Amino acid sequence: MITLTYESFLTDHLAPLHSESDSLPLEVEGKIPSELMEGIYYKIGPSQRFIPYGYHHLTDGDGMIHAFRFLQDKIFYSNRWINTQCYELESRAKRSLFGSFLFPLEGDRSVRAIKPEKRSKANTNVVYHGERLLALEESGYPYVLDPISLKTKQALTSVNGRELHNITAHPKLDQDSGELHCINWHVLESEPNCTYTVFSKNGDIKLVHSINLPYRCVIHDFAITKDYIIIPIFPLLVDFDCVLKKKEKSLLHWYSDKGAYIGIMKKDPPFELTWFTIEPCYSLHTSNAYQRGHQIVLDLVLHNKPPVFNEMMNTTALNEKAQLIRFVFDLEKNCINKIALDSDDVYYNFPRIDDRLIGKGYDKTYACGIRGQHKNLLLESDALISFCHKTNTSSFYYPGSHYFTSEIVFVARGKDNYLLSLLYNKLTNKSELFIFIASTMLDGPIAIAKILHRIPYTFHGNWYDEKNFTSILIDKY
Ligand SMILES: [Fe+2]
């Protein structure tokens, strides 16, 4: 059993990077596919600048964006911290002021009254939509970035006259309409609820709908289908009573007796919603969902308890299983079928698909992960996995035991399509961008771009065609 401590989140491959860089050309082994030219792969994660104020969790680190720009047969690397309000205040103070998100009463007296939405480190995902490149963290304001210089332009606090507090780090793009669907959770409302928000193709807010929840909890990810929104609810509760009355430090607590739910809601008014009860479990990430007649298929990575978090939340689940699971909800018979898609010794992390198939039938889930019981995804991820939903089989690419693997991104370009993944080489203490032809991932990368240093552990990223940015390169903010 591996024990994660305060120090674990600041050492080895999780340790912060303390420098920024601008358009550094990378040495590349192999041939960069010409189809990827004039595209940019963005990846984001935490990189803590100052000695933490108190307890430090991986998700507390200052957001840093990394960009790989494919241009003129080369790859150029840039990275920058996201200049959030936290970043600015701590820059002026020249030290940490904010405590961990887990311990809301900690932190310097000068910042204790600052509301949750202003505490975003913007370190979780980077998404382009409606002419905005957004750095996202689910509990706070999104930050608008310049797509080339990566400079932070502003916090997105309102859109077409409507206030915006926080949006999910996992918005779902409807490929047919261009609309961006979001489930945003809130901690300070009087009743447990979340908000369903839809951004129209041009980035305006099209609708906002409030949804009552069985309990007050965080919602990291969700899913969409053609007609429905799928809202998974797990009993990792935001518990103010524990902090304010029982004087416990942690805001999040695991209550398995509260049960888990999957909400299936129509996308359109009157937003009919059905809650299905499932046995207590936890999931950080969905793979995809789609409709099949009167059934809804939902694929996600399921844990028995929350992984990564620590014993302060009443769970010691550090090496939790992370199995690829399918739930099939029959809307007519009102019943659920749960199917294990892969064996329980394969641990999946950061499942991704060909994004053109979001909400539709699909045949591949890509993930990083490990095979073997009682391993820890945060520390031991050594494989890239392709799961075929047609044959129900997983295939593994092992780059070598000295590599730590991370999220795979599917790039729909050219006749081949490509996969990108940022790996950490423990022997050189540097990171490398692996580029695969999608259909032949198991044969290994066709090109590897060598970064001159280690990139700290990253969460999520996306690849975008530079043509997207033509209209916003003239600064409009
Ligand atoms: Fe995530």
Residues whose N, C-alpha, C, O or C-beta is under 5 A from the ligand:
A	BS01	LIG	none
